[in-house]
Amino acid sequence: MPDYDNLLDDEVRAFIARTSEFYPPDAVDLSIAEQRAVYDRMCAAFEVPYPPGVAAEDMEYGGVPCRLYTPKVAGEATIFFCHGGGFVVGGLHSHDSACAEMAEAAGSRLVAVDYRMSPEHPFPDDFNDAWAAFEAVCEAYAGRIVLCGDSAGGNLVAAIAHHARGRRDGRIAGQVLIYPGLGGARDLPSYSVHAEAPGLTARDIDFYFALRTAGADVAQDPRCAPLADTDFAGLPPTLVVTAECDPLSSEGEAYAAAITDAGGQAQWIEEPGLIHGYLRARHMSAKAAASFSRITAALRDMAGG
């Protein structure tokens, strides 16, 4: 097992301690209702005020509840965001201030999607909601669309990028995937090296996957597992940002490699000394803040072409 005492600095360890005050490491042993309650309390503890001038409005796109963030100065592009939470926890509230900050830093409107979650609504309900909202955003706004999501949300927006080929060609200017779960094989290196990482374990991933699939054999469906696709050509420019201490990190590496091998543009950045979920640490960790700046810079560049 890695020496996390040496891999993680004091700020990241303080973030882990703060997280554990609300969300225990064995949270998957709680009931679904309890998991959602403790996750919501944890997310609320890390929320901060919006940047000045950012407005938010709850509305629907394609019949799906969403939140539209509009900075004071906004270009024509739209960031389309799906939140993380293992397809089980989270919502518009869990990533609220992060979305506001992304919209302001990128100088673009941002639409966050409140897709239905498991176990009440297993796959493909989550994907279908994300796709319906995406199609409605394509109709509502004429400018570039940049896909963005963290963890489970990274899975959903990557699946949209794959599914959009031949359906919404030319609408997606790029995608930014933040420590995404992409349905990779369990023999990828980070699964064994960081199986017991703080923030997310391999056991947690298996728990969420089982709930999302509800026993269905969908591991080869690119709408569920983008890494299972057999065709990586024609995908938009892609940035994948992962955390070093995360069992999912090798999935990001494999995904970026698959796109470049198919002739596309992709970059993988593995952030040293960070853990899964570090977006919430952006105001208490210099490393997380630097990564968030890289993410928003990529969003701004893709939105501007």
C-alpha positions as CSV (number, residue, x, y, z in Angstrom):
1,M,0.0,0.0,0.0
2,P,1.3,3.5,-0.8
3,D,2.7,5.7,1.9
4,Y,-0.1,8.3,1.9
5,D,1.6,10.1,4.8
6,N,4.4,11.1,2.4
7,L,2.3,11.3,-0.8
8,L,-0.2,13.8,0.7
9,D,0.7,17.2,2.2
10,D,-0.7,18.8,5.3
11,E,-3.4,20.7,3.3
12,V,-4.7,17.6,1.6
13,R,-4.7,15.6,4.9
14,A,-6.7,18.5,6.5
15,F,-9.2,18.2,3.6
16,I,-9.5,14.5,4.3
17,A,-10.1,15.1,8.0
18,R,-12.7,17.7,7.3
19,T,-14.5,15.4,4.8
20,S,-14.5,12.6,7.4
21,E,-16.3,14.8,9.9
22,F,-19.4,14.4,7.7
23,Y,-18.8,11.5,5.3
24,P,-17.2,8.4,6.9
25,P,-14.8,6.2,4.9
26,D,-17.3,3.3,5.1
27,A,-20.2,5.3,3.9
28,V,-21.2,2.6,1.4
29,D,-22.3,0.5,4.4
30,L,-25.0,3.1,5.2
31,S,-28.5,3.0,3.6
32,I,-28.9,5.0,0.4
33,A,-30.9,7.7,2.3
34,E,-28.2,7.9,4.9
35,Q,-25.5,8.1,2.3
36,R,-27.3,11.0,0.6
37,A,-27.8,12.8,3.9
38,V,-24.2,12.7,5.0
39,Y,-22.9,13.5,1.5
40,D,-25.2,16.6,1.4
41,R,-24.0,17.8,4.8
42,M,-20.4,17.3,3.7
43,C,-20.9,19.2,0.4
44,A,-22.6,22.0,2.3
45,A,-19.6,22.4,4.6
46,F,-17.4,23.1,1.6
47,E,-19.7,25.6,-0.2
48,V,-18.6,29.2,-0.7
49,P,-20.3,32.3,-2.0
50,Y,-20.5,32.8,-5.8
51,P,-18.0,35.0,-7.5
52,P,-19.4,38.6,-7.8
53,G,-21.8,39.0,-10.8
54,V,-22.6,35.3,-11.3
55,A,-26.4,34.6,-11.4
56,A,-28.1,31.2,-11.2
57,E,-31.5,30.1,-12.3
58,D,-33.2,26.7,-12.0
59,M,-34.9,25.7,-15.2
60,E,-35.5,22.6,-17.4
61,Y,-33.8,21.5,-20.5
62,G,-35.4,18.6,-22.3
63,G,-37.7,18.1,-19.3
64,V,-34.6,17.6,-17.0
65,P,-34.1,19.9,-14.0
66,C,-31.0,22.0,-14.5
67,R,-29.3,25.1,-13.1
68,L,-28.1,27.8,-15.5
69,Y,-25.2,29.9,-14.3
70,T,-24.5,33.2,-16.1
71,P,-21.4,35.3,-15.3
72,K,-21.5,39.1,-15.7
73,V,-19.4,38.8,-18.9
74,A,-20.3,35.7,-20.9
75,G,-19.4,34.7,-24.4
76,E,-21.5,32.6,-26.8
77,A,-20.2,29.2,-25.6
78,T,-22.0,27.0,-23.1
79,I,-20.4,24.7,-20.6
80,F,-22.5,21.5,-20.1
81,F,-21.8,20.1,-16.7
82,C,-22.7,16.8,-15.0
83,H,-21.9,16.3,-11.3
84,G,-20.2,13.4,-9.7
85,G,-21.4,11.2,-6.8
86,G,-21.3,7.6,-8.1
87,F,-24.6,8.0,-9.9
88,V,-26.1,7.7,-6.4
89,V,-25.5,10.9,-4.4
90,G,-25.2,14.6,-5.1
91,G,-27.2,17.0,-7.3
92,L,-27.3,20.7,-8.2
93,H,-26.5,21.6,-4.7
94,S,-23.4,19.4,-4.3
95,H,-21.3,21.3,-6.9
96,D,-23.1,24.7,-6.8
97,S,-20.3,27.1,-6.0
98,A,-17.8,25.1,-8.1
99,C,-20.1,25.5,-11.1
100,A,-20.4,29.2,-10.5
101,E,-16.7,29.6,-10.3
102,M,-16.2,27.6,-13.5
103,A,-18.7,29.8,-15.3
104,E,-17.0,33.0,-14.1
105,A,-13.4,31.8,-14.8
106,A,-14.3,30.5,-18.3
107,G,-16.5,33.5,-19.2
108,S,-19.3,31.3,-20.3
109,R,-22.8,30.3,-19.3
110,L,-22.9,26.9,-17.6
111,V,-25.8,24.4,-17.5
112,A,-25.6,21.9,-14.7
113,V,-27.8,18.8,-15.0
114,D,-29.8,17.1,-12.3
115,Y,-30.0,13.7,-13.9
116,R,-31.9,10.9,-12.2
117,M,-29.8,8.6,-10.0
118,S,-29.5,4.9,-8.9
119,P,-30.8,2.7,-7.4
120,E,-34.3,4.2,-8.1
121,H,-33.3,5.0,-11.7
122,P,-30.4,2.7,-12.9
123,F,-28.7,3.0,-16.2
124,P,-29.7,4.1,-18.8
125,D,-32.0,6.6,-17.1
126,D,-29.0,8.7,-16.0
127,F,-27.6,8.8,-19.5
128,N,-31.0,9.4,-21.1
129,D,-31.5,12.4,-18.9
130,A,-28.1,13.8,-19.7
131,W,-28.6,13.3,-23.4
132,A,-32.1,14.9,-23.4
133,A,-30.7,17.9,-21.6
134,F,-27.7,18.1,-24.0
135,E,-30.0,18.0,-27.0
136,A,-32.1,20.8,-25.6
137,V,-29.0,22.9,-24.9
138,C,-27.9,22.4,-28.5
139,E,-31.3,23.8,-29.6
140,A,-31.3,26.6,-27.1
141,Y,-27.9,28.0,-27.8
142,A,-26.1,28.4,-31.1
143,G,-22.5,28.7,-29.8
144,R,-19.9,26.2,-29.0
145,I,-20.6,23.6,-26.3
146,V,-17.9,22.4,-23.9
147,L,-18.6,19.2,-22.0
148,C,-17.4,19.0,-18.4
149,G,-18.0,16.6,-15.5
150,D,-16.3,15.1,-12.5
151,S,-16.3,11.4,-11.5
152,A,-19.6,9.9,-12.5
153,G,-20.4,13.2,-14.3
154,G,-17.2,12.7,-16.3
155,N,-18.5,9.3,-17.4
156,L,-21.8,10.9,-18.6
157,V,-20.3,13.7,-20.6
158,A,-17.8,11.4,-22.2
159,A,-20.7,9.1,-23.1
160,I,-22.4,12.1,-24.7
161,A,-19.3,12.9,-26.7
162,H,-19.3,9.3,-28.1
163,H,-23.1,9.2,-28.7
164,A,-23.1,12.7,-30.4
165,R,-21.0,11.5,-33.4
166,G,-23.4,11.3,-36.3
167,R,-26.1,13.0,-34.3
168,R,-24.8,16.4,-33.2
169,D,-21.6,16.7,-35.3
170,G,-19.7,19.9,-34.9
171,R,-21.5,21.1,-31.7
172,I,-19.0,19.9,-29.1
173,A,-15.8,22.1,-29.0
174,G,-14.1,20.0,-26.4
175,Q,-14.5,18.0,-23.2
176,V,-12.8,18.3,-19.8
177,L,-13.1,15.2,-17.6
178,I,-12.2,15.5,-14.0
179,Y,-11.1,12.2,-12.3
180,P,-13.8,10.3,-14.4
181,G,-14.9,6.8,-14.0
182,L,-15.0,5.5,-17.6
183,G,-15.7,1.8,-17.1
184,G,-12.1,0.5,-17.4
185,A,-10.9,-2.9,-16.7
186,R,-10.0,-3.7,-13.1
187,D,-6.4,-4.8,-14.2
188,L,-5.4,-1.2,-14.8
189,P,-2.5,-0.2,-12.5
190,S,-4.2,2.3,-10.3
191,Y,-6.9,-0.1,-9.3
192,S,-4.4,-2.2,-7.4
193,V,-1.9,0.4,-6.4
194,H,-4.6,2.7,-4.9
195,A,-7.3,0.2,-4.1
196,E,-7.5,1.6,-0.5
197,A,-6.9,5.3,-1.3
198,P,-8.5,8.0,0.9
199,G,-11.5,9.6,-0.8
200,L,-12.4,6.6,-3.0
201,T,-11.6,2.9,-2.8
202,A,-12.0,0.1,-5.3
203,R,-14.7,-1.3,-3.1
204,D,-16.6,2.0,-3.4
205,I,-16.4,1.8,-7.2
206,D,-17.7,-1.7,-7.3
207,F,-20.6,-0.7,-5.0
208,Y,-21.6,2.2,-7.2
209,F,-21.3,0.2,-10.4
210,A,-23.5,-2.6,-9.1
211,L,-26.2,-0.1,-8.1
212,R,-26.0,1.7,-11.4
213,T,-26.2,-1.4,-13.6
214,A,-28.8,-3.2,-11.4
215,G,-27.5,-6.6,-12.5
216,A,-27.7,-5.8,-16.3
217,D,-24.8,-6.7,-18.5
218,V,-24.0,-3.3,-19.8
219,A,-20.2,-3.2,-19.2
220,Q,-19.6,-3.1,-23.0
221,D,-22.2,-0.3,-23.7
222,P,-20.3,2.9,-24.4
223,R,-23.2,4.9,-23.0
224,C,-22.3,3.3,-19.7
225,A,-18.6,2.6,-20.1
226,P,-17.0,5.0,-22.7
227,L,-13.7,3.0,-22.4
228,A,-15.5,0.0,-23.8
229,D,-16.1,1.7,-27.1
230,T,-14.4,0.2,-30.1
231,D,-14.1,3.5,-32.0
232,F,-12.4,6.5,-30.5
233,A,-12.2,8.5,-33.8
234,G,-14.0,11.8,-34.2
235,L,-14.1,12.7,-30.6
236,P,-13.6,16.4,-29.6
237,P,-10.4,17.7,-28.1
238,T,-10.1,16.2,-24.6
239,L,-8.4,17.0,-21.4
240,V,-8.5,14.3,-18.7
241,V,-7.4,15.4,-15.2
242,T,-7.0,12.7,-12.6
243,A,-5.6,12.5,-9.0
244,E,-2.5,10.5,-8.3
245,C,-4.0,8.8,-5.3
246,D,-7.2,7.5,-6.9
247,P,-8.0,4.0,-8.2
248,L,-9.6,5.6,-11.3
249,S,-6.5,7.5,-12.4
250,S,-5.3,4.8,-15.0
251,E,-8.7,5.1,-16.6
252,G,-8.0,8.7,-17.5
253,E,-4.6,7.7,-18.9
254,A,-6.1,4.9,-21.0
255,Y,-8.9,7.1,-22.3
256,A,-6.6,9.9,-23.5
257,A,-4.3,7.3,-25.1
258,A,-7.2,5.7,-27.0
259,I,-8.2,9.1,-28.4
260,T,-4.7,10.0,-29.6
261,D,-4.2,6.5,-31.0
262,A,-7.3,7.1,-33.1
263,G,-5.8,10.3,-34.4
264,G,-7.6,12.7,-32.1
265,Q,-6.4,15.4,-29.6
266,A,-6.2,14.4,-26.0
267,Q,-4.1,15.2,-22.9
268,W,-4.0,13.4,-19.6
269,I,-2.8,15.2,-16.5
270,E,-2.3,13.2,-13.3
271,E,-2.2,15.7,-10.4
272,P,0.4,14.6,-7.8
273,G,-0.5,14.3,-4.2
274,L,-4.3,14.7,-4.7
275,I,-7.2,12.4,-4.1
276,H,-10.6,11.7,-5.7
277,G,-13.0,14.5,-5.0
278,Y,-10.4,17.3,-4.6
279,L,-12.6,19.9,-6.3
280,R,-14.1,20.5,-2.9
281,A,-10.5,21.2,-1.6
282,R,-9.9,24.1,-4.1
283,H,-10.1,26.7,-1.3
284,M,-8.0,24.9,1.3
285,S,-5.3,23.2,-0.8
286,A,-2.8,24.9,-3.0
287,K,-2.5,21.8,-5.2
288,A,-6.2,21.5,-5.6
289,A,-6.4,25.2,-6.4
290,A,-3.7,24.9,-9.1
291,S,-5.5,22.0,-10.7
292,F,-8.8,23.9,-10.6
293,S,-7.1,26.8,-12.4
294,R,-5.8,24.4,-15.1
295,I,-9.4,23.0,-15.5
296,T,-11.0,26.4,-15.9
297,A,-8.2,27.6,-18.3
298,A,-9.0,24.6,-20.5
299,L,-12.7,25.4,-20.3
300,R,-12.0,29.0,-21.3
301,D,-9.7,27.9,-24.2
302,M,-12.2,25.4,-25.6
303,A,-15.0,27.8,-25.2
304,G,-13.0,30.4,-27.2
305,G,-12.0,27.9,-29.9
